[in-house]
């Protein structure tokens, strides 16, 4: 598709993705970046270093390494990062910056305003762990984050992409997002050919969870639900795929993971390179998270035609049709999780009906082509406003 916009001095429009971890761009936004490249944009990526950089450069993207930390809160370190981001924006002179993930959205928005970047897109893929509860240290961080959101999202020519209405409403009520600035795009999409229904596996009913091993993802509740299930003899197999993320303050610790493996009530399979194959070996997919943007793991589960059990919290409840494609349970409630899994384990017809409904939902709302089209539409809306000025 040919580009309908032009950059400065007749060059192609310059789009810069700003993201802390380049691996997240590969896993969650790569189809959008490729589509932008194919539409005629000159695509840049600014992030910390990492193995994913080589993959991005092989696709023709221009990468810029920045001194970033995913989790640091040290004032000097963060001031140095913001300075480097601002200097990069001045040097590269992008027509549009698309920032993804919390820290990138905050710093990218501030730096874009300071550097005079013509257009800015902020992708709110969940408000982050500080919004899960509002007391104590997290309450202070939440108030600070809202102040930074107001600064970052104040760009005059900008859009803020939300994955669910709850997150949008929080920032609108806080005065961080203006009327007409918010755009709702339901997740990062799913390849409906790669993630497709597979034959039901033989053997015991299996419930699978694929996630980073973070407390806020409900990993401990998943393990406790498995214990409850084993004690009452449900005959269900519980499988957990994912790796530790020790830079994240909510990460499960290595000793705890080793204890789970030794206990044996959950089959901990580690990092999963092929989630579709992992789900093909399961009958049910669970994600007992405390809060999400729009969890990709559940979108993929729906596309695979698997019944879902998840929590009644922002993001998670937006991925399913309750009692149609899956079941909702309260957050932090291992007993409710175990009971919902047992209900599905005992009713093959219900599992199959919910799996089919989930696939239909994925085809209607989560297909990759529609998600990519929505992003390119946002870019096109912003760039003419700048280029015709």
HURA-V235482 format. One record per residue. N is the residue number from 1. RES is the residue in three letters. PHI is phi in degrees with one decimal (none if undefined). PSI is psi in whole degrees, -180 to 180 (* if undefined). D_CENTER is the distance of its C-alpha to the mean C-alpha in Angstrom with 1 decimal. Layout:
n=N res=RES phi=PHI psi=PSI d_center=D_CENTER
n=N res=RES phi=PHI psi=PSI d_center=D_CENTER
This chain:
n=1 res=UNK phi=none psi=128 d_center=27.0
n=2 res=UNK phi=-75.7 psi=147 d_center=28.9
n=3 res=UNK phi=-70.7 psi=141 d_center=27.6
n=4 res=UNK phi=-100.3 psi=5 d_center=29.0
n=5 res=UNK phi=-128.7 psi=162 d_center=28.8
n=6 res=UNK phi=-125.5 psi=151 d_center=30.5
n=7 res=UNK phi=-86.9 psi=-170 d_center=29.8
n=8 res=UNK phi=-66.3 psi=143 d_center=32.3
n=9 res=UNK phi=55.2 psi=34 d_center=35.8
n=10 res=UNK phi=78.9 psi=-2 d_center=35.0
n=11 res=UNK phi=-76.3 psi=165 d_center=32.3
n=12 res=UNK phi=-60.3 psi=151 d_center=29.1
n=13 res=UNK phi=-61.5 psi=136 d_center=26.5
n=14 res=UNK phi=-101.5 psi=113 d_center=24.5
n=15 res=UNK phi=-108.0 psi=126 d_center=20.7
n=16 res=UNK phi=-117.1 psi=117 d_center=19.1
n=17 res=UNK phi=-83.3 psi=124 d_center=15.4
n=18 res=UNK phi=-112.7 psi=120 d_center=15.0
n=19 res=UNK phi=-151.3 psi=142 d_center=12.4
n=20 res=UNK phi=-65.0 psi=-53 d_center=13.3
n=21 res=UNK phi=-107.4 psi=117 d_center=12.5
n=22 res=UNK phi=-61.8 psi=-25 d_center=13.4
n=23 res=UNK phi=-63.7 psi=-30 d_center=12.0
n=24 res=UNK phi=-69.8 psi=-35 d_center=8.4
n=25 res=UNK phi=-63.2 psi=-42 d_center=10.1
n=26 res=UNK phi=-62.8 psi=-42 d_center=11.8
n=27 res=UNK phi=-81.8 psi=-27 d_center=9.1
n=28 res=UNK phi=-123.1 psi=-20 d_center=6.7
n=29 res=UNK phi=-131.7 psi=5 d_center=9.5
n=30 res=UNK phi=-59.1 psi=-43 d_center=12.7
n=31 res=UNK phi=-60.4 psi=-34 d_center=14.2
n=32 res=UNK phi=-66.3 psi=-44 d_center=14.1
n=33 res=UNK phi=-63.2 psi=-42 d_center=15.8
n=34 res=UNK phi=-65.2 psi=-43 d_center=18.2
n=35 res=UNK phi=-63.8 psi=-38 d_center=19.1
n=36 res=UNK phi=-64.5 psi=-43 d_center=19.7
n=37 res=UNK phi=-58.5 psi=-46 d_center=21.9
n=38 res=UNK phi=-69.2 psi=-23 d_center=23.8
n=39 res=UNK phi=-82.9 psi=-2 d_center=24.3
n=40 res=UNK phi=107.9 psi=3 d_center=26.2
n=41 res=UNK phi=-77.4 psi=146 d_center=24.0
n=42 res=UNK phi=-88.3 psi=110 d_center=24.6
n=43 res=UNK phi=-97.8 psi=125 d_center=21.1
n=44 res=UNK phi=-114.1 psi=154 d_center=20.7
n=45 res=UNK phi=-131.5 psi=128 d_center=18.0
n=46 res=UNK phi=-116.0 psi=125 d_center=18.4
n=47 res=UNK phi=-163.7 psi=179 d_center=16.8
n=48 res=UNK phi=-71.5 psi=173 d_center=18.2
n=49 res=UNK phi=-78.1 psi=180 d_center=19.9
n=50 res=UNK phi=151.5 psi=168 d_center=19.0
n=51 res=UNK phi=-59.3 psi=-28 d_center=19.7
n=52 res=UNK phi=-69.6 psi=-17 d_center=17.1
n=53 res=UNK phi=-60.1 psi=-42 d_center=19.3
n=54 res=UNK phi=-61.4 psi=-39 d_center=22.0
n=55 res=UNK phi=-65.2 psi=-40 d_center=19.9
n=56 res=UNK phi=-66.1 psi=-43 d_center=18.9
n=57 res=UNK phi=-67.6 psi=-34 d_center=22.5
n=58 res=UNK phi=-64.8 psi=-24 d_center=23.8
n=59 res=UNK phi=-86.2 psi=1 d_center=22.1
n=60 res=UNK phi=94.2 psi=7 d_center=24.1
n=61 res=UNK phi=-83.9 psi=147 d_center=21.7
n=62 res=UNK phi=-94.6 psi=119 d_center=23.3
n=63 res=UNK phi=-101.8 psi=142 d_center=21.6
n=64 res=UNK phi=-126.1 psi=122 d_center=22.5
n=65 res=UNK phi=-87.8 psi=131 d_center=22.1
n=66 res=UNK phi=-119.8 psi=152 d_center=21.8
n=67 res=UNK phi=-78.5 psi=87 d_center=22.7
n=68 res=UNK phi=-121.0 psi=153 d_center=19.4
n=69 res=UNK phi=-130.1 psi=135 d_center=18.4
n=70 res=UNK phi=-67.9 psi=-32 d_center=14.9
n=71 res=UNK phi=-125.9 psi=-6 d_center=16.7
n=72 res=UNK phi=-61.8 psi=142 d_center=20.2
n=73 res=UNK phi=-122.7 psi=14 d_center=21.8
n=74 res=UNK phi=-74.4 psi=125 d_center=25.2
n=75 res=UNK phi=-55.0 psi=-44 d_center=26.6
n=76 res=UNK phi=-65.5 psi=-43 d_center=28.3
n=77 res=UNK phi=-61.0 psi=-43 d_center=25.4
n=78 res=UNK phi=-71.6 psi=-36 d_center=23.2
n=79 res=UNK phi=-64.8 psi=-39 d_center=26.1
n=80 res=UNK phi=-64.2 psi=-40 d_center=26.6
n=81 res=UNK phi=-64.0 psi=-46 d_center=23.0
n=82 res=UNK phi=-63.2 psi=-39 d_center=23.3
n=83 res=UNK phi=-61.1 psi=-45 d_center=26.7
n=84 res=UNK phi=-65.7 psi=-38 d_center=25.5
n=85 res=UNK phi=-64.4 psi=-47 d_center=22.7
n=86 res=UNK phi=-59.1 psi=-46 d_center=25.4
n=87 res=UNK phi=-62.7 psi=-40 d_center=27.9
n=88 res=UNK phi=-64.6 psi=-44 d_center=25.6
n=89 res=UNK phi=-62.6 psi=-38 d_center=24.9
n=90 res=UNK phi=-64.4 psi=-38 d_center=28.7
n=91 res=UNK phi=-76.3 psi=-44 d_center=29.5
n=92 res=UNK phi=-78.2 psi=-32 d_center=27.1
n=93 res=UNK phi=53.8 psi=59 d_center=27.6
n=94 res=UNK phi=-68.2 psi=150 d_center=24.6
n=95 res=UNK phi=-76.3 psi=-30 d_center=25.0
n=96 res=UNK phi=-147.8 psi=135 d_center=21.4
n=97 res=UNK phi=-109.4 psi=130 d_center=18.6
n=98 res=UNK phi=-114.4 psi=108 d_center=14.9
n=99 res=UNK phi=-99.7 psi=137 d_center=13.0
n=100 res=UNK phi=-130.2 psi=137 d_center=9.3
n=101 res=UNK phi=81.1 psi=158 d_center=8.1
n=102 res=UNK phi=-55.1 psi=-59 d_center=10.7
n=103 res=UNK phi=-63.7 psi=-38 d_center=13.7
n=104 res=UNK phi=-64.2 psi=-40 d_center=13.5
n=105 res=UNK phi=-62.5 psi=-45 d_center=13.5
n=106 res=UNK phi=-67.8 psi=-52 d_center=16.4
n=107 res=UNK phi=-71.9 psi=-38 d_center=18.4
n=108 res=UNK phi=-65.0 psi=-38 d_center=17.9
n=109 res=UNK phi=-67.5 psi=-43 d_center=19.1
n=110 res=UNK phi=-64.7 psi=-47 d_center=22.0
n=111 res=UNK phi=-65.6 psi=-36 d_center=23.0
n=112 res=UNK phi=-63.5 psi=-40 d_center=22.8
n=113 res=UNK phi=-67.7 psi=-42 d_center=25.2
n=114 res=UNK phi=-67.1 psi=-35 d_center=27.5
n=115 res=UNK phi=-89.5 psi=-3 d_center=27.6
n=116 res=UNK phi=70.7 psi=32 d_center=28.2
n=117 res=UNK phi=-63.9 psi=131 d_center=25.3
n=118 res=UNK phi=-63.8 psi=-36 d_center=26.2
n=119 res=UNK phi=-143.0 psi=147 d_center=22.8
n=120 res=UNK phi=-140.4 psi=135 d_center=19.4
n=121 res=UNK phi=-123.2 psi=127 d_center=16.0
n=122 res=UNK phi=-111.0 psi=126 d_center=13.3
n=123 res=UNK phi=-101.7 psi=111 d_center=9.7
n=124 res=UNK phi=-93.1 psi=94 d_center=8.8
n=125 res=UNK phi=-94.0 psi=47 d_center=5.1
n=126 res=UNK phi=110.0 psi=143 d_center=7.0
n=127 res=UNK phi=-82.2 psi=-4 d_center=10.5
n=128 res=UNK phi=92.8 psi=167 d_center=10.4
n=129 res=UNK phi=-67.0 psi=-21 d_center=12.9
n=130 res=UNK phi=-70.0 psi=-17 d_center=15.9
n=131 res=UNK phi=-93.4 psi=-2 d_center=15.5
n=132 res=UNK phi=-70.7 psi=-37 d_center=15.8
n=133 res=UNK phi=-142.3 psi=152 d_center=19.5
n=134 res=UNK phi=-112.1 psi=20 d_center=21.8
n=135 res=UNK phi=-113.2 psi=165 d_center=24.7
n=136 res=UNK phi=62.6 psi=-145 d_center=26.0
n=137 res=UNK phi=-62.4 psi=-36 d_center=24.2
n=138 res=UNK phi=-66.8 psi=-32 d_center=20.8
n=139 res=UNK phi=-63.4 psi=-41 d_center=22.8
n=140 res=UNK phi=-64.9 psi=-45 d_center=24.1
n=141 res=UNK phi=-63.3 psi=-37 d_center=20.8
n=142 res=UNK phi=-62.7 psi=-45 d_center=19.5
n=143 res=UNK phi=-64.0 psi=-41 d_center=22.6
n=144 res=UNK phi=-63.8 psi=-42 d_center=22.2
n=145 res=UNK phi=-62.3 psi=-38 d_center=18.6
n=146 res=UNK phi=-66.2 psi=-38 d_center=19.9
n=147 res=UNK phi=-62.2 psi=-45 d_center=22.8
n=148 res=UNK phi=-66.7 psi=-37 d_center=20.6
n=149 res=UNK phi=-60.4 psi=-42 d_center=18.4
n=150 res=UNK phi=-61.1 psi=-39 d_center=21.8
n=151 res=UNK phi=-69.3 psi=-45 d_center=22.8
n=152 res=UNK phi=-71.4 psi=-33 d_center=19.7
n=153 res=UNK phi=-98.4 psi=14 d_center=19.3
n=154 res=UNK phi=-87.0 psi=3 d_center=23.1
n=155 res=UNK phi=-57.4 psi=133 d_center=23.4
n=156 res=UNK phi=-67.0 psi=-33 d_center=25.9
n=157 res=UNK phi=-113.6 psi=79 d_center=24.4
n=158 res=UNK phi=-147.7 psi=162 d_center=20.7
n=159 res=UNK phi=-132.8 psi=148 d_center=18.0
n=160 res=UNK phi=-118.5 psi=115 d_center=15.0
n=161 res=UNK phi=-91.4 psi=120 d_center=12.2
n=162 res=UNK phi=-108.1 psi=151 d_center=10.8
n=163 res=UNK phi=-99.1 psi=-16 d_center=8.8
n=164 res=UNK phi=-147.7 psi=159 d_center=11.4
n=165 res=UNK phi=-70.2 psi=-31 d_center=15.0
n=166 res=UNK phi=-61.8 psi=-48 d_center=15.1
n=167 res=UNK phi=-62.3 psi=-42 d_center=13.0
n=168 res=UNK phi=-58.6 psi=-47 d_center=15.1
n=169 res=UNK phi=-65.8 psi=-35 d_center=18.3
n=170 res=UNK phi=-60.0 psi=-47 d_center=17.9
n=171 res=UNK phi=-77.7 psi=-28 d_center=17.9
n=172 res=UNK phi=-67.8 psi=-46 d_center=20.5
n=173 res=UNK phi=-62.7 psi=-33 d_center=22.7
n=174 res=UNK phi=-78.4 psi=-5 d_center=22.4
n=175 res=UNK phi=78.2 psi=15 d_center=23.7
n=176 res=UNK phi=-87.0 psi=-19 d_center=20.9
n=177 res=UNK phi=-126.6 psi=132 d_center=20.2
n=178 res=UNK phi=-84.7 psi=156 d_center=23.2
n=179 res=UNK phi=-57.9 psi=135 d_center=24.1
n=180 res=UNK phi=86.2 psi=-11 d_center=23.2
n=181 res=UNK phi=-84.4 psi=-28 d_center=20.6
n=182 res=UNK phi=-81.2 psi=140 d_center=17.6
n=183 res=UNK phi=-129.4 psi=134 d_center=16.1
n=184 res=UNK phi=-101.1 psi=116 d_center=14.1
n=185 res=UNK phi=-125.6 psi=121 d_center=12.0
n=186 res=UNK phi=-81.3 psi=82 d_center=10.5
n=187 res=UNK phi=84.8 psi=-168 d_center=7.2
n=188 res=UNK phi=-101.7 psi=5 d_center=7.3
n=189 res=UNK phi=83.6 psi=167 d_center=10.3
n=190 res=UNK phi=-141.7 psi=141 d_center=12.1
n=191 res=UNK phi=-75.8 psi=105 d_center=15.4
n=192 res=UNK phi=-70.7 psi=-16 d_center=17.8
n=193 res=UNK phi=-83.0 psi=-41 d_center=20.5
n=194 res=UNK phi=-72.7 psi=-43 d_center=18.7
n=195 res=UNK phi=-99.6 psi=96 d_center=17.2
n=196 res=UNK phi=-134.9 psi=156 d_center=20.4
n=197 res=UNK phi=-58.8 psi=136 d_center=22.5
n=198 res=UNK phi=-117.9 psi=160 d_center=24.6
n=199 res=UNK phi=-56.8 psi=148 d_center=27.8
n=200 res=UNK phi=-65.8 psi=136 d_center=27.6
n=201 res=UNK phi=-73.3 psi=154 d_center=28.3
n=202 res=UNK phi=-77.5 psi=170 d_center=31.6
n=203 res=UNK phi=90.7 psi=-167 d_center=32.2
n=204 res=UNK phi=-66.1 psi=154 d_center=30.9
n=205 res=UNK phi=-59.0 psi=131 d_center=28.1
n=206 res=UNK phi=-120.7 psi=133 d_center=24.9
n=207 res=UNK phi=-110.7 psi=133 d_center=21.7
n=208 res=UNK phi=-120.2 psi=146 d_center=18.7
n=209 res=UNK phi=-132.6 psi=128 d_center=15.6
n=210 res=UNK phi=-120.4 psi=115 d_center=13.1
n=211 res=UNK phi=-168.4 psi=157 d_center=11.0
n=212 res=UNK phi=-61.1 psi=147 d_center=11.4
n=213 res=UNK phi=-84.6 psi=78 d_center=14.6
n=214 res=UNK phi=-117.0 psi=144 d_center=14.0
n=215 res=UNK phi=-58.7 psi=-40 d_center=16.2
n=216 res=UNK phi=-68.7 psi=-14 d_center=13.7
n=217 res=UNK phi=-81.3 psi=-6 d_center=12.1
n=218 res=UNK phi=82.6 psi=24 d_center=15.7
n=219 res=UNK phi=-63.1 psi=-41 d_center=16.9
n=220 res=UNK phi=-64.8 psi=-38 d_center=20.3
n=221 res=UNK phi=-65.4 psi=-36 d_center=20.7
n=222 res=UNK phi=-61.8 psi=-45 d_center=20.0
n=223 res=UNK phi=-66.6 psi=-43 d_center=22.8
n=224 res=UNK phi=-65.2 psi=-38 d_center=25.1
n=225 res=UNK phi=-62.5 psi=-37 d_center=24.7
n=226 res=UNK phi=-62.9 psi=-41 d_center=25.7
n=227 res=UNK phi=-60.0 psi=-46 d_center=28.7
n=228 res=UNK phi=-62.4 psi=-40 d_center=29.7
n=229 res=UNK phi=-64.0 psi=-43 d_center=29.5
n=230 res=UNK phi=-66.8 psi=-41 d_center=31.6
n=231 res=UNK phi=-61.8 psi=-36 d_center=34.2
n=232 res=UNK phi=-95.4 psi=6 d_center=34.9
n=233 res=UNK phi=71.0 psi=40 d_center=35.1
n=234 res=UNK phi=-67.8 psi=-24 d_center=32.4
n=235 res=UNK phi=76.3 psi=18 d_center=32.5
n=236 res=UNK phi=-92.8 psi=141 d_center=28.7
n=237 res=UNK phi=-97.1 psi=131 d_center=27.0
n=238 res=UNK phi=-111.8 psi=126 d_center=23.8
n=239 res=UNK phi=-128.0 psi=136 d_center=21.5
n=240 res=UNK phi=-126.3 psi=122 d_center=18.7
n=241 res=UNK phi=-113.6 psi=132 d_center=16.7
n=242 res=UNK phi=154.7 psi=165 d_center=14.9
n=243 res=UNK phi=-121.1 psi=163 d_center=16.1
n=244 res=UNK phi=-67.7 psi=152 d_center=16.9
n=245 res=UNK phi=-133.0 psi=77 d_center=15.1
n=246 res=UNK phi=-69.4 psi=-12 d_center=18.3
n=247 res=UNK phi=-77.7 psi=-16 d_center=17.2
n=248 res=UNK phi=-90.3 psi=131 d_center=15.0
n=249 res=UNK phi=-64.3 psi=-17 d_center=17.5
n=250 res=UNK phi=-94.5 psi=7 d_center=16.1
n=251 res=UNK phi=-66.5 psi=141 d_center=16.6
n=252 res=UNK phi=-62.4 psi=145 d_center=19.1
n=253 res=UNK phi=-92.4 psi=155 d_center=22.2
n=254 res=UNK phi=-56.2 psi=-40 d_center=24.0
n=255 res=UNK phi=-62.2 psi=-39 d_center=27.0
n=256 res=UNK phi=-67.0 psi=-42 d_center=25.1
n=257 res=UNK phi=-63.6 psi=-42 d_center=23.5
n=258 res=UNK phi=-62.0 psi=-37 d_center=27.0
n=259 res=UNK phi=-65.7 psi=-39 d_center=28.4
n=260 res=UNK phi=-63.0 psi=-43 d_center=26.2
n=261 res=UNK phi=-64.2 psi=-41 d_center=27.1
n=262 res=UNK phi=-67.8 psi=-36 d_center=30.8
n=263 res=UNK phi=-65.6 psi=-42 d_center=30.7
n=264 res=UNK phi=85.4 psi=3 d_center=29.6
n=265 res=UNK phi=-76.1 psi=-21 d_center=28.3
n=266 res=UNK phi=-121.9 psi=135 d_center=24.9
n=267 res=UNK phi=-85.5 psi=102 d_center=24.6
n=268 res=UNK phi=-89.7 psi=110 d_center=22.3
n=269 res=UNK phi=-99.4 psi=-3 d_center=21.7
n=270 res=UNK phi=81.4 psi=-164 d_center=19.6
n=271 res=UNK phi=-60.2 psi=138 d_center=17.0
n=272 res=UNK phi=-115.6 psi=114 d_center=16.6
n=273 res=UNK phi=-82.4 psi=-22 d_center=16.8
n=274 res=UNK phi=-127.3 psi=87 d_center=17.4
n=275 res=UNK phi=-66.4 psi=-35 d_center=15.2
n=276 res=UNK phi=-59.6 psi=-43 d_center=17.2
n=277 res=UNK phi=-67.8 psi=-36 d_center=20.4
n=278 res=UNK phi=-62.8 psi=-44 d_center=19.2
n=279 res=UNK phi=-70.2 psi=-29 d_center=18.6
n=280 res=UNK phi=-62.7 psi=-23 d_center=21.9
n=281 res=UNK phi=-90.9 psi=7 d_center=23.6
n=282 res=UNK phi=-122.1 psi=161 d_center=22.4
n=283 res=UNK phi=-105.1 psi=-26 d_center=23.6
n=284 res=UNK phi=-137.5 psi=145 d_center=21.0
n=285 res=UNK phi=-119.8 psi=134 d_center=17.3
n=286 res=UNK phi=-122.2 psi=145 d_center=16.4
n=287 res=UNK phi=-146.8 psi=95 d_center=13.5
n=288 res=UNK phi=-88.6 psi=49 d_center=15.3
n=289 res=UNK phi=-71.2 psi=158 d_center=12.6
n=290 res=UNK phi=-86.6 psi=-26 d_center=13.9
n=291 res=UNK phi=-173.1 psi=144 d_center=11.2
n=292 res=UNK phi=-142.1 psi=170 d_center=7.6
n=293 res=UNK phi=-82.1 psi=-74 d_center=6.1
n=294 res=UNK phi=-153.4 psi=101 d_center=6.3
n=295 res=UNK phi=-65.0 psi=121 d_center=5.8
n=296 res=UNK phi=-61.6 psi=-34 d_center=6.2
n=297 res=UNK phi=-61.7 psi=-35 d_center=9.0
n=298 res=UNK phi=-79.2 psi=-33 d_center=10.9
n=299 res=UNK phi=-62.5 psi=-42 d_center=10.8
n=300 res=UNK phi=-66.7 psi=-37 d_center=12.2
n=301 res=UNK phi=-63.2 psi=-43 d_center=14.6
n=302 res=UNK phi=-61.7 psi=-44 d_center=15.8
n=303 res=UNK phi=-61.9 psi=-31 d_center=16.5
n=304 res=UNK phi=-80.7 psi=-1 d_center=18.4
n=305 res=UNK phi=71.8 psi=35 d_center=20.5
n=306 res=UNK phi=-108.5 psi=138 d_center=19.9
n=307 res=UNK phi=-64.5 psi=148 d_center=20.5
n=308 res=UNK phi=-121.3 psi=142 d_center=17.8
n=309 res=UNK phi=-120.3 psi=122 d_center=18.3
n=310 res=UNK phi=-146.8 psi=179 d_center=15.8
n=311 res=UNK phi=-94.2 psi=153 d_center=16.3
n=312 res=UNK phi=-86.1 psi=70 d_center=17.5
n=313 res=UNK phi=-135.2 psi=163 d_center=15.0
n=314 res=UNK phi=-53.0 psi=139 d_center=12.8
n=315 res=UNK phi=92.1 psi=-60 d_center=9.9
n=316 res=UNK phi=-65.1 psi=-47 d_center=11.4
n=317 res=UNK phi=-69.4 psi=-16 d_center=14.6
n=318 res=UNK phi=-81.8 psi=-10 d_center=13.3
n=319 res=UNK phi=-92.3 psi=-18 d_center=12.4
n=320 res=UNK phi=-121.5 psi=164 d_center=16.0
n=321 res=UNK phi=-99.7 psi=107 d_center=19.5
n=322 res=UNK phi=-54.4 psi=132 d_center=21.1
n=323 res=UNK phi=66.1 psi=7 d_center=24.1
n=324 res=UNK phi=-115.1 psi=-55 d_center=23.6
n=325 res=UNK phi=-107.6 psi=-5 d_center=20.7
n=326 res=UNK phi=-178.1 psi=180 d_center=20.0
n=327 res=UNK phi=-117.4 psi=142 d_center=21.1
n=328 res=UNK phi=-104.5 psi=140 d_center=19.8
n=329 res=UNK phi=-131.9 psi=160 d_center=21.0
n=330 res=UNK phi=-64.5 psi=149 d_center=21.1
n=331 res=UNK phi=-67.2 psi=152 d_center=18.7
n=332 res=UNK phi=62.3 psi=28 d_center=20.5
n=333 res=UNK phi=-126.7 psi=91 d_center=23.1
n=334 res=UNK phi=-65.6 psi=-35 d_center=23.7
n=335 res=UNK phi=-64.4 psi=-44 d_center=26.8
n=336 res=UNK phi=-64.0 psi=-37 d_center=25.1
n=337 res=UNK phi=-63.6 psi=-47 d_center=22.5
n=338 res=UNK phi=-61.3 psi=-40 d_center=25.5
n=339 res=UNK phi=-66.8 psi=-41 d_center=27.5
n=340 res=UNK phi=-66.3 psi=-40 d_center=24.9
n=341 res=UNK phi=-64.0 psi=-42 d_center=24.5
n=342 res=UNK phi=-62.5 psi=-38 d_center=28.3
n=343 res=UNK phi=-60.5 psi=-45 d_center=28.7
n=344 res=UNK phi=-70.6 psi=-37 d_center=26.8
n=345 res=UNK phi=-62.6 psi=-31 d_center=28.4
n=346 res=UNK phi=-86.7 psi=-4 d_center=31.8
n=347 res=UNK phi=-136.2 psi=89 d_center=31.3
n=348 res=UNK phi=-63.5 psi=-37 d_center=30.6
n=349 res=UNK phi=-63.1 psi=-42 d_center=31.2
n=350 res=UNK phi=-63.8 psi=-43 d_center=28.6
n=351 res=UNK phi=-58.1 psi=-45 d_center=26.0
n=352 res=UNK phi=-68.1 psi=-40 d_center=27.0
n=353 res=UNK phi=-64.3 psi=-44 d_center=27.0
n=354 res=UNK phi=-67.3 psi=-38 d_center=23.5
n=355 res=UNK phi=-62.3 psi=-43 d_center=22.3
n=356 res=UNK phi=-65.1 psi=-39 d_center=24.0
n=357 res=UNK phi=-65.8 psi=-37 d_center=22.7
n=358 res=UNK phi=-64.7 psi=-42 d_center=19.1
n=359 res=UNK phi=-62.1 psi=-42 d_center=19.8
n=360 res=UNK phi=-62.9 psi=-40 d_center=21.5
n=361 res=UNK phi=-63.1 psi=-44 d_center=18.6
n=362 res=UNK phi=-62.4 psi=-42 d_center=16.3
n=363 res=UNK phi=-64.7 psi=-35 d_center=19.1
n=364 res=UNK phi=-78.3 psi=-42 d_center=19.6
n=365 res=UNK phi=-116.1 psi=-20 d_center=16.2
n=366 res=UNK phi=-119.8 psi=8 d_center=13.5
n=367 res=UNK phi=-61.1 psi=143 d_center=15.5
n=368 res=UNK phi=-62.3 psi=-38 d_center=14.4
n=369 res=UNK phi=-62.0 psi=-42 d_center=17.5
n=370 res=UNK phi=-66.2 psi=-39 d_center=17.0
n=371 res=UNK phi=-65.5 psi=-44 d_center=13.5
n=372 res=UNK phi=-62.7 psi=-44 d_center=15.1
n=373 res=UNK phi=-60.1 psi=-40 d_center=18.2
n=374 res=UNK phi=-63.4 psi=-41 d_center=16.6
n=375 res=UNK phi=-65.5 psi=-45 d_center=15.2
n=376 res=UNK phi=-64.1 psi=-31 d_center=18.7
n=377 res=UNK phi=-65.2 psi=-39 d_center=20.3
n=378 res=UNK phi=-62.9 psi=-45 d_center=18.8
n=379 res=UNK phi=-59.1 psi=-47 d_center=20.0
n=380 res=UNK phi=-64.5 psi=-34 d_center=23.4
n=381 res=UNK phi=-64.5 psi=-35 d_center=23.8
n=382 res=UNK phi=-85.0 psi=-41 d_center=23.5
n=383 res=UNK phi=-67.5 psi=-41 d_center=25.5
n=384 res=UNK phi=-61.3 psi=-33 d_center=28.7
n=385 res=UNK phi=-60.6 psi=-35 d_center=28.9
n=386 res=UNK phi=-84.4 psi=-41 d_center=29.2
n=387 res=UNK phi=-77.7 psi=-21 d_center=31.2
n=388 res=UNK phi=-91.1 psi=-5 d_center=33.8
n=389 res=UNK phi=-72.2 psi=* d_center=34.4
